[in-house]
Amino acid sequence: MALVVVDLQNDFCAGPVAAARYPGSPERLREVAAGTARAVELARERGVDVAFVRFTGDPEHQGRSWRRRDRLLGKRPKCLEGSAGAEFTGVAPQPGEGVFTKRACFDAFLSPGFEDHLVRTGADRLVFAGLFTDVCVDSTARTAFQKGFHITVLTDCTAALHFADADILRFMARVYGAHLTTHDRPDDWAPGEDA
């Protein structure tokens, strides 16, 4: 099992960029960050691997379709490499924990070394926390499911950007068989499996 912390970065959950683009209450983003920090502590106490995934949106990493979308929608790049916006919020990787960078993409499996790390550590279940449930968490969970990983989503450690949280969580449970639970129930992160 591995806890995968997705894009818990300042431009997504703290500060003016996050506040300007998140349609819900900023308090929800603070709750997600705090819950994820506690989940990381619980994982470490239990010897569960923690993998950190971060996003960088620098224009030089963006494909043509990404740049076109941003131009049409008036979107500005977020989490620029080396900026305060790209820094983790409320969590910090410890030595030996995997840190993987998605360069202008949603799916952590497109990050060099991410899948190799999971295979090397023997993870068969990925426990997801971070942002956003309906974008990068879903993109990574979708690929993980197709690659044979079991999926758990910590519902109090995620928030959706475009859709209602309940809708995207129901979708993930139905389509990927995602197990839904909360950070404070670590004994329930990996329910019994029969395959």
N, C-alpha and C positions, 0 to 999 in steps of 0.2 A: 504494500500500500504506500502511496505517496500523497502528501498534501500539496496541491498545486495552487500557488498564490498568483493570481492573474492580474497584472496591470494595476496594482495598488500603488498608484503614483499620484503626485500632487496635482497634475493637470486634469486628472480624472476624479479625484475625491477630496481635494483640499485647495483652497485659494480661489482667486478670481476666475480663472479659466473654468474650473469645475463648476463654480456657482453659476456662471453665465450660461452653461450648456445643459446642466442637469435640470429636467423639468420638475422634479420633486423637491422635497425639503432638503436643504443641506444637512439637516440633522440625520437623515437617513444615511447619507454618505459617511458621516462621522461614526454612526453605529456600525456600518459595514467595516470600516477601518479598525474600530476597537474590537469587534467580534473576531475579525481575521487575526489580529495580533494575539488574542487569547487562544485561537485555534493553533497558531504557530507554537505558542508556549506548550500547549497540551500535546501536540505532535512530538515536539522535542523531548518532553518528559517521558513519553511512551516509546521513544526510539523510532518514530515514524519519519521517513525521509521527507524533507521539505524542499520543494523546487520552486524557485521564484522566476516568474516570467514578467518581462517588462517590454513596453512598446516604445519605439522611437519613430517619429513621423516626419523626419527630415525630408525635404523635397527631393534630394538626390536619391533617396531610397524608394520613392513613390513610382509606381508604374504609370503608364499613360492614362489608364482608366481612373486611377486614384486622383491624379492631377486634374483630369477633366471634371470628375465629380466635385472636387473641392472648388474648382473655378465656377461651376454652375450653381452650386449651393452657397458660395461665399464662405466656405470653411477655411480656417487658418490652421496650419500645422500645429500639432500638439506634441508635448514630450520630446522636444528637440534635444539631441545628444548634448550632454554637458550642462543642460539647463536645470534650474531648480524644479521646473515642472516635470522633469523626467525622473526625479528622485523618488524613492519609495516613501510611502506615508505610514508612519507608525510601526514599521517592521524593518529589520535589517538582516540580511543573510549572514549566517555565521560561517567561519572557515569550513570548507568541505561541503557546504550546501550548494546545489546547482543554481546558477543564475543564467537565464537564457533571454536573448534579446530578439524580439520580432521587429524587423525593420519594415515599417509601413505594410503590415499584414495583420490579420486577426488571429490566425491559427498558430498556436505554439509549436505544432509539429513542423512548421516551416522554419523554425529557429534551429540553426546548426547545433547539433549535439543533444537536443531535447529528448528525442526518442531513444537514442543510444543510452542516455543517462537512465531513463526509466527501465530499459531492458537490463542494464548493468546492475541496477539496484534490486531487480527482481519484482518490481511493482506490478501487480495485476489489477489493482483498483486505484483509480485516481479520485481524490477527494478535492472538489473545487471550492475555492473562495476567491473573491475579487470582483473585478469589473470588466465589462458589464455583462450581466447574465445573458442578454439577448444578442450580444455581439461577440466578443472574444472568448468568453466562457463557453458559449454555445458552439462557436466554431471549433474550439479545441476539443470539447466533449464529443462533438459529432465525429471528428476524425478518430478520437480515442476509441469510441464505440466500434467503429468500422475496423479498427486494428485489433479488437478483441479485449480491450480493457473494460472492466466494470466501472461504473460511474456513480459517484455520490456527489450531491450538491448541498453545501451548507447554506440553507435558505436565509439565515440571519447574517451571512457573510457575503452576500451578493445583492446586487440591485440591477434592475433593467433600465435601459436608457430610452428605448422607443416604445416598448409594449408594457402592459401590466405584468408585474412580477408573477402573479398567479398563472397567467396565460403561458409565459415562457417556461415556467417550472413544470406545468402540466404537460406541455409539449415534450420537454426533455424526458419526463417520466414515461410518457406513452411511447415515444419514438426510440429512445436510447435505453429504456429500462432504468433510468436514473433513480437511485435511491435518494430520497429527500429527508434531511434531518438538520439538526442545529449543531453549532460548535461545542456546546456544553454537554453533548452526549457522545463523547468519543468512543464509548463501547458500542455505539450504534452506527459508527461511520462505515463499518464493513459488516453488513448482515451476513448470516450464513449463506453460502453458495453451494449449489449442487452440481456445477459443471466446472 
